[in-house]
């Protein structure tokens, strides 16, 4: 179905049909055609007969010039029409697909379009470099697009008043940011249709929360850094039944307690009082807020006490800050009824660790039994606990990433029976990679990419590399090394030396581990000297080779590609076991006559 606007859709007597207005006319035509094309495309992509019929009926209502409406669910072709046959109401719906600047351009098409544009309800964004320029634009739009529903205002200069916004009688959302409003503006609280009020970076805007009583339909209140805002949270009770979002971050003069907003318990979805130091109470005051999904109370006067919470409380909560996590940690040893935050499916502990007032116990995840992803990629020693404390996550956990968390302990086998665990990262932890205790049915879903950590001792390396190969977790571009706390880890301090120094680069240890592939053969080996030298290769699948014609030549090729750069490591399949042997081998590296370029492994 092709819906197009053509030059025939304009009246030949239209006074705006001049060469001067031709660019505006072309813009309006193109934008309208694009809108109608999106409607047509959405119909072509729908296979379900019932949904197709519903959309076609909606389209018939929009396009009043159709010869007849389809009466069955078959793919009937709709009669092409011209935009000129649309009624004013249908044309308004078409204009709603356009930006407000293109709607203004469309006013130049004809008198009908000019009158219709006044009924459009677009989102309007106005900015200006000076207050005079800003007010001029706002005043003009008040008459050109009086039914605007969403309005965003920004100005680099100081503004004494934005009173023209009162002229938008159908305004639903007002966003004033960076406008440098100063003084009081009571007219902003005399718009009975307003549902969303946002102010940000207006430090000198003076008003009180009691003024919100003049906005009876307000659903969202978002004020960031409004340091002149005063009043008590009790004033929000006048908006009970409607208010869903309250964000007063950085509004330092706001007072009250969490108990003062108890009337909002049935509607409040998100609450942010960060930096509101004069707001007090405890998390127990929010127990009855069954719809509350997000909560941010950092640097407020609210205490992290959730001791009275019972099963069913905070049932919708899935987004929160460190205050909630502190309260949960303090309750870990509580003997009271255990409750859970069942709506949380993803948690990143590294977002909280730095602001935590003590060590963050990994056991806190027991409050999130439906967790599917657990991350902590910079916990250092702040996050502590054993992998055994993750047992409550066993049925649902899919992704576990605990890297650079030296306080995390336990054994890899503690996670073997997690049926859905697919991605696992445990590098830079103190987890014991006891692969010898892992059975063939453990980790049934584990796949690459995963990085389960590093082996502890040289003697554990063969089993570790074999495990990676058998579980298809090996990577031919990645290198492993022993754990930094391993007794087999010998690492001289070379940080003060130039990186490009060849001899010192050759000394850089501990030795690295890597996988090798030559044709169908896969093995692993130790490397040294920044990859310039390597030890003998341990093959993992040599038995899988077929001893057919040409096998001898193939073996020679393997020999040449894996033993060319053995150097002083010829005959060795692992690094030295003692520090004395390590120092002797390091000296041998320095005496070796030349550094071989590493062979490319096909």
C-alpha positions as CSV (number, residue, x, y, z in Angstrom):
1,X,0.0,0.0,0.0
2,X,1.5,3.3,-1.0
3,X,0.4,6.5,0.7
4,X,1.8,9.7,-0.8
5,X,1.3,13.4,-0.7
6,X,1.5,15.1,-4.1
7,X,1.3,18.6,-5.5
8,X,-2.4,17.9,-6.4
9,X,-3.2,17.9,-2.7
10,X,-2.7,21.7,-2.4
11,X,-5.3,24.2,-3.4
12,X,-4.4,26.2,-6.5
13,X,-5.6,29.3,-4.7
14,X,-3.4,28.7,-1.6
15,X,-1.7,32.0,-0.9
16,X,1.3,30.2,0.6
17,X,2.0,28.2,-2.6
18,X,4.9,30.4,-3.7
19,X,8.5,29.7,-4.6
20,X,9.5,31.3,-1.4
21,X,7.7,28.6,0.6
22,X,8.9,25.7,-1.7
23,X,11.6,24.4,0.7
24,X,9.1,24.3,3.6
25,X,6.6,22.6,1.4
26,X,9.1,19.9,0.3
27,X,10.1,19.3,3.9
28,X,6.5,18.8,5.0
29,X,5.7,16.5,2.1
30,X,8.8,14.3,2.8
31,X,8.1,14.0,6.5
32,X,4.5,13.2,6.0
33,X,5.3,10.6,3.4
34,X,7.8,9.0,5.8
35,X,5.2,8.9,8.5
36,X,2.6,7.2,6.2
37,X,5.3,4.8,5.0
38,X,5.9,3.7,8.6
39,X,2.2,2.9,9.0
40,X,2.2,0.9,5.8
41,X,5.4,-1.0,6.7
42,X,4.0,-2.0,10.1
43,X,1.0,-3.6,8.3
44,X,3.2,-5.5,5.9
45,X,5.2,-7.1,8.8
46,X,2.3,-8.5,10.7
47,X,1.4,-12.1,10.0
48,X,-1.3,-12.7,12.7
49,X,-4.7,-12.3,11.1
50,X,-6.3,-10.8,14.2
51,X,-3.6,-8.2,14.8
52,X,-3.6,-7.4,11.1
53,X,-7.3,-6.8,11.2
54,X,-7.0,-4.5,14.2
55,X,-4.3,-2.4,12.7
56,X,-6.1,-2.1,9.4
57,X,-9.2,-0.9,11.2
58,X,-7.2,1.7,13.0
59,X,-5.7,2.8,9.7
60,X,-9.1,3.0,8.1
61,X,-10.2,5.3,11.0
62,X,-7.1,7.5,10.3
63,X,-7.6,7.6,6.6
64,X,-11.1,8.8,6.1
65,X,-10.9,8.7,2.2
66,X,-10.9,5.0,1.8
67,X,-13.6,3.7,-0.6
68,X,-14.6,0.8,1.7
69,X,-13.3,-0.9,4.9
70,X,-12.1,-4.5,4.6
71,X,-14.5,-7.0,6.1
72,X,-12.3,-10.0,6.4
73,X,-8.9,-11.0,7.7
74,X,-7.5,-11.7,4.3
75,X,-4.7,-9.6,2.9
76,X,-6.8,-7.2,0.9
77,X,-5.2,-4.2,-0.8
78,X,-6.4,-0.8,0.6
79,X,-7.3,1.8,-1.9
80,X,-4.5,4.4,-2.3
81,X,-5.6,7.9,-1.2
82,X,-4.2,11.4,-1.1
83,X,-3.4,13.3,2.1
84,X,-5.7,16.0,0.9
85,X,-8.7,13.8,1.6
86,X,-7.9,13.5,5.3
87,X,-10.1,15.0,7.9
88,X,-8.5,17.5,10.3
89,X,-8.5,14.9,13.1
90,X,-6.8,12.3,11.0
91,X,-4.3,14.8,9.7
92,X,-3.4,15.8,13.3
93,X,-2.6,12.1,14.0
94,X,-0.3,12.1,11.0
95,X,1.4,15.3,12.2
96,X,2.1,13.7,15.6
97,X,4.7,11.5,13.8
98,X,6.7,14.6,13.0
99,X,9.1,16.7,15.1
100,X,7.8,20.1,16.3
101,X,10.2,22.0,13.9
102,X,8.8,20.1,10.9
103,X,5.2,20.7,12.1
104,X,6.0,24.5,12.0
105,X,7.4,24.0,8.5
106,X,4.2,22.2,7.5
107,X,2.2,25.3,8.3
108,X,3.5,26.7,5.0
109,X,1.8,24.0,3.0
110,X,-1.7,25.5,3.0
111,X,-4.3,27.2,5.1
112,X,-5.7,23.8,6.2
113,X,-2.4,22.6,7.4
114,X,-1.7,25.9,9.2
115,X,-4.9,25.6,11.1
116,X,-4.4,21.9,11.8
117,X,-0.9,22.5,13.2
118,X,-2.4,24.3,16.1
119,X,-4.0,21.1,17.2
120,X,-0.8,19.0,17.1
121,X,0.5,17.8,20.4
122,X,4.3,17.4,19.9
123,X,7.3,17.3,22.2
124,X,9.0,20.7,22.1
125,X,12.5,21.5,23.2
126,X,13.6,25.2,23.4
127,X,17.0,26.5,24.2
128,X,18.7,29.9,23.8
129,X,21.9,31.7,24.5
130,X,20.2,34.7,26.2
131,X,17.1,35.1,28.3
132,X,15.5,37.5,25.8
133,X,15.9,35.1,22.9
134,X,14.6,32.3,25.1
135,X,11.4,34.1,26.1
136,X,10.8,35.2,22.5
137,X,10.8,31.6,21.3
138,X,8.6,30.4,24.1
139,X,6.1,33.2,23.5
140,X,5.9,32.5,19.8
141,X,5.3,28.7,20.3
142,X,2.6,29.4,22.8
143,X,0.4,30.7,19.9
144,X,1.7,28.4,17.1
145,X,1.5,25.1,19.0
146,X,-0.8,25.8,21.9
147,X,-1.7,22.1,22.5
148,X,1.9,21.1,23.2
149,X,2.0,18.3,25.8
150,X,5.7,18.0,26.5
151,X,8.0,21.0,27.0
152,X,11.8,21.1,27.8
153,X,13.5,24.4,28.5
154,X,17.2,25.2,28.6
155,X,19.0,28.5,28.5
156,X,22.7,29.4,29.0
157,X,21.8,32.9,30.3
158,X,19.8,33.9,33.4
159,X,16.0,33.9,33.1
160,X,13.8,36.0,35.3
161,X,10.6,34.4,34.3
162,X,9.1,31.6,32.1
163,X,5.5,32.8,32.6
164,X,4.5,32.0,28.9
165,X,4.4,28.3,29.8
166,X,1.1,29.0,31.6
167,X,-0.4,29.5,28.1
168,X,0.1,25.8,27.2
169,X,-3.2,24.7,28.6
170,X,-2.7,21.0,27.6
171,X,0.8,20.7,29.0
172,X,1.5,17.3,30.6
173,X,5.3,17.4,31.1
174,X,7.6,20.3,31.9
175,X,11.4,20.0,32.1
176,X,13.4,23.1,33.2
177,X,17.1,22.5,33.4
178,X,20.1,24.7,33.1
179,X,17.8,27.7,32.8
180,X,19.3,29.6,35.8
181,X,15.9,30.4,37.2
182,X,16.1,32.7,40.3
183,X,13.5,33.8,42.8
184,X,10.0,32.3,43.2
185,X,7.7,31.4,40.3
186,X,4.3,30.5,41.7
187,X,2.7,30.3,38.3
188,X,4.5,27.1,37.7
189,X,2.3,25.5,40.3
190,X,-1.0,26.6,38.8
191,X,-1.2,24.2,35.9
192,X,-3.8,21.6,36.7
193,X,-3.0,19.4,33.7
194,X,0.7,18.9,34.6
195,X,1.7,15.3,35.3
196,X,5.6,15.5,35.2
197,X,7.7,18.3,36.7
198,X,11.5,18.2,36.3
199,X,14.0,20.8,37.4
200,X,17.8,20.5,37.4
201,X,20.7,22.9,37.8
202,X,18.4,25.6,39.1
203,X,20.2,26.3,42.4
204,X,18.5,29.7,42.9
205,X,14.9,28.6,42.1
206,X,13.0,29.2,45.4
207,X,9.9,27.2,46.2
208,X,8.3,25.0,48.8
209,X,6.9,21.5,48.6
210,X,3.5,22.9,49.8
211,X,3.2,24.5,46.3
212,X,2.6,21.1,44.8
213,X,-1.0,21.2,46.0
214,X,-1.6,23.3,42.9
215,X,-0.7,20.3,40.7
216,X,-3.3,17.7,41.6
217,X,-2.5,15.4,38.7
218,X,1.3,15.3,39.3
219,X,2.7,11.8,38.9
220,X,6.5,12.5,38.7
221,X,8.5,15.0,40.7
222,X,12.2,15.1,39.8
223,X,14.3,17.9,41.3
224,X,18.1,17.6,41.1
225,X,20.4,19.9,43.1
226,X,17.7,22.5,43.9
227,X,19.3,23.9,47.1
228,X,16.6,26.5,47.6
229,X,13.8,24.0,47.8
230,X,12.3,23.9,51.3
231,X,9.4,22.1,53.0
232,X,8.6,18.8,54.6
233,X,8.0,15.5,52.9
234,X,4.6,15.6,54.6
235,X,3.5,18.0,51.9
236,X,3.6,15.2,49.3
237,X,0.6,13.6,51.0
238,X,-1.6,16.0,49.0
239,X,-0.7,14.0,45.9
240,X,-1.6,10.6,47.2
241,X,-3.2,8.4,44.6
242,X,-1.2,9.8,41.7
243,X,2.5,10.3,42.7
244,X,4.7,7.5,41.4
245,X,8.2,9.1,41.2
246,X,9.9,11.3,43.8
247,X,13.5,12.4,43.2
248,X,14.9,15.1,45.4
249,X,18.6,14.4,45.1
250,X,20.7,17.2,46.5
251,X,17.8,19.2,47.9
252,X,19.5,19.8,51.2
253,X,16.8,21.9,52.8
254,X,14.0,19.3,52.6
255,X,13.0,18.0,56.0
256,X,10.8,15.2,57.4
257,X,10.9,11.5,57.9
258,X,10.1,8.5,55.7
259,X,7.0,8.0,57.8
260,X,5.6,11.3,56.5
261,X,5.1,9.8,53.0
262,X,3.2,6.7,54.2
263,X,0.1,7.9,52.2
264,X,2.1,7.2,49.0
265,X,2.6,3.5,49.8
266,X,0.1,2.3,47.1
267,X,1.5,4.3,44.2
268,X,5.2,5.2,44.8
269,X,7.5,3.3,42.4
270,X,10.8,5.2,42.7
271,X,12.2,7.3,45.6
272,X,15.5,9.1,45.7
273,X,16.5,11.3,48.7
274,X,20.3,11.2,48.2
275,X,22.0,14.1,49.9
276,X,18.9,15.1,51.9
277,X,20.6,15.2,55.2
278,X,17.6,16.5,57.1
279,X,15.4,13.6,56.1
280,X,15.4,10.9,58.8
281,X,13.8,7.5,59.6
282,X,14.7,3.9,58.9
283,X,14.1,1.5,56.0
284,X,11.5,-0.2,58.2
285,X,9.2,2.9,57.5
286,X,8.9,1.7,53.8
287,X,7.9,-1.9,54.5
288,X,4.3,-1.4,53.2
289,X,5.4,0.1,49.9
290,X,4.5,-2.9,47.7
291,X,5.1,-1.0,44.4
292,X,8.5,0.5,45.3
293,X,11.0,-0.6,42.7
294,X,13.9,1.8,43.2
295,X,15.3,3.4,46.3
296,X,18.3,5.7,46.8
297,X,19.1,7.2,50.2
298,X,22.9,7.6,50.2
299,X,24.1,10.6,52.3
300,X,20.7,11.2,53.8
301,X,19.7,10.9,57.4
302,X,18.0,7.6,57.0
303,X,19.3,4.7,59.0
304,X,20.2,1.4,57.3
305,X,17.8,-0.6,59.6
306,X,15.6,-3.3,58.1
307,X,15.2,-5.5,61.1
308,X,11.4,-5.4,61.1
309,X,11.0,-6.5,57.5
310,X,9.0,-9.7,56.9
311,X,8.4,-12.0,53.9
312,X,6.5,-10.1,51.3
313,X,8.0,-6.7,52.1
314,X,9.9,-4.9,49.4
315,X,8.6,-7.5,46.9
316,X,8.9,-5.2,43.9
317,X,12.4,-3.8,44.8
318,X,15.1,-4.4,42.1
319,X,17.2,-1.2,42.1
320,X,18.8,0.4,45.2
321,X,21.9,1.9,46.6
322,X,24.4,1.0,49.4
323,X,22.0,1.9,52.2
324,X,19.8,-1.1,51.4
325,X,22.8,-3.4,51.1
326,X,24.2,-2.3,54.4
327,X,20.8,-3.0,56.1
328,X,20.7,-6.5,54.5
329,X,24.3,-7.2,55.7
330,X,23.5,-6.3,59.2
331,X,20.5,-8.6,59.1
332,X,22.6,-11.7,58.0
333,X,23.0,-13.0,61.5
334,X,19.4,-12.1,62.5
335,X,17.2,-14.8,63.8
336,X,14.0,-13.0,62.7
337,X,11.8,-14.2,59.8
338,X,13.9,-14.3,56.7
339,X,12.6,-12.2,53.8
340,X,14.0,-11.9,50.3
341,X,14.1,-9.4,47.4
342,X,12.6,-11.6,44.8
343,X,12.6,-9.1,42.0
344,X,16.4,-8.6,41.8
345,X,17.8,-10.6,38.9
346,X,21.1,-8.7,38.4
347,X,23.5,-7.4,41.1
348,X,26.9,-5.7,40.7
349,X,28.7,-5.5,44.2
350,X,31.5,-3.4,42.8
351,X,29.0,-0.5,42.7
352,X,28.6,-0.6,46.4
353,X,32.0,-1.9,47.8
354,X,33.8,1.5,47.8
355,X,30.9,3.2,49.7
356,X,30.4,0.4,52.2
357,X,31.1,1.2,55.9
358,X,32.8,-2.2,56.5
359,X,33.8,-5.4,54.6
360,X,31.0,-6.5,52.2
361,X,30.0,-10.0,53.1
362,X,29.4,-12.1,50.0
363,X,26.7,-13.9,51.9
364,X,24.4,-10.9,51.4
365,X,23.4,-12.5,48.1
366,X,21.2,-14.9,50.0
367,X,18.6,-12.2,50.0
368,X,18.3,-12.4,46.2
369,X,17.3,-16.0,45.4
370,X,16.3,-15.2,41.9
371,X,19.6,-13.7,40.9
372,X,20.7,-14.6,37.4
373,X,23.8,-12.4,37.2
374,X,26.3,-11.6,40.0
375,X,29.2,-9.2,39.2
376,X,32.0,-7.8,41.3
377,X,35.0,-6.8,39.1
378,X,36.9,-4.5,41.5
379,X,36.2,-5.6,45.0
380,X,39.8,-6.0,46.0
381,X,39.8,-7.0,49.7
382,X,36.5,-5.1,50.4
383,X,34.3,-8.1,49.3
384,X,34.9,-11.2,51.4
385,X,33.4,-14.6,51.6
386,X,33.4,-18.1,50.2
387,X,31.7,-19.4,47.1
388,X,29.7,-21.7,49.4
389,X,27.7,-18.6,50.4
390,X,26.2,-18.6,46.9
391,X,24.3,-21.8,47.4
392,X,20.9,-20.0,47.5
393,X,21.6,-18.9,43.9
394,X,22.1,-22.4,42.7
395,X,18.8,-22.9,40.7
396,X,18.9,-19.6,38.7
397,X,22.5,-18.2,38.4
398,X,23.6,-17.9,34.8
399,X,26.6,-15.4,35.0
400,X,29.1,-15.2,37.8
401,X,32.0,-12.7,37.5
402,X,34.2,-12.2,40.6
403,X,37.5,-10.7,39.4
404,X,40.1,-8.8,41.3
405,X,38.4,-9.9,44.5
406,X,41.3,-11.2,46.7
407,X,38.9,-11.7,49.6
408,X,36.9,-14.3,47.8
409,X,37.8,-17.9,48.7
410,X,36.4,-21.4,48.3
411,X,36.8,-24.1,45.7
412,X,35.7,-24.3,42.0
413,X,33.9,-27.5,42.8
414,X,31.5,-25.5,45.0
415,X,29.8,-24.3,41.8
416,X,29.8,-27.6,39.9
417,X,26.1,-28.4,40.5
418,X,24.8,-25.0,39.3
419,X,22.7,-26.2,36.3
420,X,22.3,-22.9,34.5
421,X,25.8,-21.4,35.0
422,X,27.1,-20.5,31.6
423,X,29.7,-17.7,32.1
424,X,32.2,-17.9,35.0
425,X,35.0,-15.4,35.7
426,X,37.2,-16.0,38.9
427,X,40.5,-14.4,38.0
428,X,42.5,-12.6,40.7
429,X,40.7,-14.4,43.5
430,X,41.8,-17.0,46.1
431,X,39.5,-19.7,44.8
432,X,41.1,-23.1,44.7
433,X,40.8,-24.6,41.2
434,X,40.4,-28.1,42.4
435,X,39.6,-29.5,38.9
436,X,40.5,-33.0,40.1
437,X,37.3,-32.9,42.3
438,X,35.1,-32.0,39.4
439,X,33.0,-34.8,37.9
440,X,32.0,-35.3,34.3
441,X,28.5,-34.1,35.0
442,X,29.5,-30.9,36.8
443,X,29.1,-27.5,35.1
444,X,26.7,-28.9,32.5
445,X,26.1,-25.4,30.9
446,X,29.5,-23.8,31.3
447,X,30.7,-22.3,28.0
448,X,33.1,-19.8,26.5
449,X,33.8,-17.0,27.2
450,X,34.8,-18.0,30.7
451,X,37.9,-17.5,32.8
452,X,37.8,-19.7,35.9
453,X,41.1,-18.3,37.3
454,X,44.6,-19.5,37.5
455,X,46.2,-22.6,39.0
456,X,47.9,-22.4,42.4
457,X,50.9,-24.8,42.0
458,X,53.0,-25.9,39.1
459,X,51.9,-29.5,39.8
460,X,48.2,-28.5,39.3
461,X,48.8,-27.1,35.8
462,X,48.4,-30.3,33.7
463,X,45.0,-31.1,35.2
464,X,44.0,-27.4,34.9
465,X,44.8,-27.2,31.2
466,X,43.2,-30.6,30.5
467,X,40.0,-29.4,32.2
468,X,39.9,-26.3,30.1
469,X,40.3,-28.3,26.9
470,X,37.7,-30.9,27.8
471,X,35.2,-28.2,28.7
472,X,36.0,-26.2,25.5
473,X,37.2,-23.2,27.6
474,X,40.6,-23.0,26.0
475,X,41.7,-19.9,24.1
476,X,44.6,-19.9,21.7
477,X,45.1,-16.1,22.2
478,X,45.0,-16.0,26.0
479,X,47.8,-16.7,28.4
480,X,47.5,-18.0,32.0
481,X,50.0,-17.8,34.8
482,X,50.3,-19.0,38.4
483,X,48.4,-17.2,41.1
484,X,50.4,-14.3,42.6
485,X,50.2,-15.8,46.1
486,X,51.4,-19.2,44.9
487,X,54.6,-20.5,46.6
488,X,55.8,-21.4,43.1
489,X,55.4,-17.8,41.9
490,X,58.8,-16.1,41.4
491,X,58.5,-12.6,40.1
492,X,61.4,-10.2,40.2
493,X,60.6,-6.5,40.5
494,X,61.4,-5.1,37.0
495,X,59.0,-2.2,37.1
496,X,61.7,0.4,37.1
497,X,63.4,-1.0,34.0
498,X,62.5,0.1,30.4
499,X,59.9,-2.2,28.9
500,X,61.8,-2.5,25.6
501,X,65.1,-3.8,27.2
502,X,65.5,-7.2,25.5
503,X,67.5,-8.9,28.2
504,X,65.2,-7.8,31.0
505,X,62.1,-8.7,29.0
506,X,63.5,-12.2,28.6
507,X,63.8,-12.4,32.4
508,X,60.2,-11.4,32.9
509,X,58.6,-14.2,34.9
510,X,56.6,-16.1,36.1
511,X,56.3,-18.2,33.1
512,X,53.1,-18.1,31.1
513,X,50.8,-20.9,29.9
514,X,49.3,-21.1,26.5
515,X,47.4,-23.5,24.2
516,X,49.0,-24.6,20.9
517,X,47.3,-25.8,17.7
518,X,49.0,-27.4,14.7
519,X,46.5,-28.8,12.3
520,X,44.2,-31.1,14.3
521,X,46.7,-31.4,17.2
522,X,45.9,-29.3,20.3
523,X,48.3,-29.1,23.2
524,X,49.6,-26.7,25.9
525,X,53.0,-25.4,27.0
526,X,54.9,-23.0,29.2
527,X,56.5,-19.9,27.7
528,X,59.1,-17.5,28.8
529,X,61.0,-14.4,27.6
530,X,57.8,-12.5,26.7
531,X,56.8,-15.4,24.4
532,X,60.2,-15.7,22.7
533,X,60.9,-19.1,24.2
534,X,58.8,-22.0,25.2
535,X,59.0,-25.4,26.9
536,X,58.2,-28.8,25.4
537,X,54.5,-29.1,24.3
538,X,52.1,-31.5,26.1
539,X,49.7,-32.8,23.5
540,X,46.1,-33.4,24.5
541,X,44.6,-35.2,21.5
542,X,47.5,-37.1,19.8
543,X,45.6,-40.4,19.9
544,X,42.9,-38.9,17.7
545,X,45.2,-38.7,14.7
546,X,44.9,-41.1,11.8
547,X,48.1,-42.9,10.9
548,X,47.5,-42.6,7.2
549,X,50.0,-41.8,4.3
550,X,51.9,-38.6,5.0
551,X,51.9,-38.9,8.7
552,X,55.6,-38.9,8.9
553,X,55.8,-35.5,7.1
554,X,53.1,-34.2,9.3
555,X,55.1,-35.1,12.4
556,X,58.1,-33.3,11.1
557,X,56.0,-30.2,10.6
558,X,54.8,-30.4,14.2
559,X,58.4,-30.9,15.3
560,X,59.6,-27.8,13.5
561,X,56.8,-25.5,14.6
562,X,56.9,-26.5,18.3
563,X,60.6,-26.9,19.0
564,X,62.3,-24.2,16.9
565,X,62.5,-21.7,19.9
566,X,63.1,-24.1,22.8
567,X,66.5,-22.6,23.5
568,X,67.6,-23.4,27.1
569,X,64.2,-25.2,27.8
570,X,64.8,-28.1,25.5
571,X,63.7,-31.3,27.3
572,X,61.8,-29.3,29.9
573,X,58.0,-29.5,30.2
574,X,57.5,-27.2,33.3
575,X,59.2,-24.3,35.1
576,X,61.7,-24.9,37.9
577,X,60.3,-26.0,41.3
578,X,62.6,-23.9,43.5
579,X,63.7,-20.3,43.6
580,X,67.4,-21.4,43.2
581,X,66.5,-23.3,40.0
582,X,64.5,-20.3,38.8
583,X,67.4,-17.9,39.3
584,X,69.8,-20.3,37.4
585,X,67.3,-20.5,34.5
586,X,66.9,-16.7,34.4
587,X,70.7,-16.4,34.1
588,X,70.7,-18.9,31.3
589,X,68.2,-16.8,29.5
590,X,70.5,-13.8,29.7
591,X,73.5,-15.8,28.4
592,X,71.6,-17.3,25.5
593,X,73.1,-15.9,22.3
594,X,70.0,-14.4,20.7
595,X,66.3,-13.9,21.1
596,X,64.3,-15.9,18.7
597,X,61.3,-14.4,17.0
598,X,58.3,-16.4,18.0
599,X,57.1,-18.8,15.3
600,X,53.6,-18.3,13.9
601,X,51.5,-21.3,14.6
602,X,49.0,-22.1,11.8
